[in-house]
């Protein structure tokens, strides 16, 4: 085999290797996007259903409190409870929200091929 044939073979092998790496990158990206979008969809579904459940539980709590308190006082008490919950979530946003999201995304983006779920 002459030098030009060797270079041609080497060029074909490198071209094939680059195509395989690009195909692997596309498949990895598709897998990561699938995981990310499915997690986002599950989060949205849980949030919507959680809001409905919270509304029903809040209504039941107001009705139960109205058995022993004035209606305005039971509404005020439950509103104050929700304000305290909002303040706690705001104050603890880093350990409750930011850190888990960052951990999920970093694990998703930087996991090696050997570390499957």
ChimeraX attribute file (.defattr): number of C-alpha atoms within 10 A of each C-alpha:
attribute: neighborCount
match mode: 1-to-1
recipient: residues
	/A:1	5
	/A:2	6
	/A:3	8
	/A:4	9
	/A:5	10
	/A:6	11
	/A:7	11
	/A:8	11
	/A:9	12
	/A:10	12
	/A:11	12
	/A:12	12
	/A:13	12
	/A:14	12
	/A:15	12
	/A:16	12
	/A:17	12
	/A:18	12
	/A:19	12
	/A:20	12
	/A:21	12
	/A:22	12
	/A:23	12
	/A:24	12
	/A:25	12
	/A:26	12
	/A:27	12
	/A:28	14
	/A:29	13
	/A:30	12
	/A:31	12
	/A:32	15
	/A:33	14
	/A:34	12
	/A:35	13
	/A:36	15
	/A:37	11
	/A:38	12
	/A:39	13
	/A:40	12
	/A:41	12
	/A:42	11
	/A:43	12
	/A:44	12
	/A:45	12
	/A:46	12
	/A:47	12
	/A:48	12
	/A:49	12
	/A:50	12
	/A:51	12
	/A:52	12
	/A:53	12
	/A:54	12
	/A:55	12
	/A:56	12
	/A:57	12
	/A:58	16
	/A:59	14
	/A:60	12
	/A:61	14
	/A:62	21
	/A:63	15
	/A:64	12
	/A:65	17
	/A:66	15
	/A:67	10
	/A:68	10
	/A:69	14
	/A:70	11
	/A:71	14
	/A:72	10
	/A:73	14
	/A:74	19
	/A:75	19
	/A:76	13
	/A:77	15
	/A:78	16
	/A:79	14
	/A:80	12
	/A:81	11
	/A:82	13
	/A:83	12
	/A:84	12
	/A:85	12
	/A:86	12
	/A:87	11
	/A:88	12
	/A:89	14
	/A:90	12
	/A:91	11
	/A:92	12
	/A:93	12
	/A:94	12
	/A:95	11
	/A:96	13
	/A:97	12
	/A:98	11
	/A:99	12
	/A:100	12
	/A:101	13
	/A:102	11
	/A:103	11
	/A:104	12
	/A:105	14
	/A:106	11
	/A:107	12
	/A:108	16
	/A:109	14
	/A:110	8
	/A:111	12
	/A:112	9
	/A:113	7
	/A:114	6
	/A:115	7
	/A:116	6
	/A:117	5
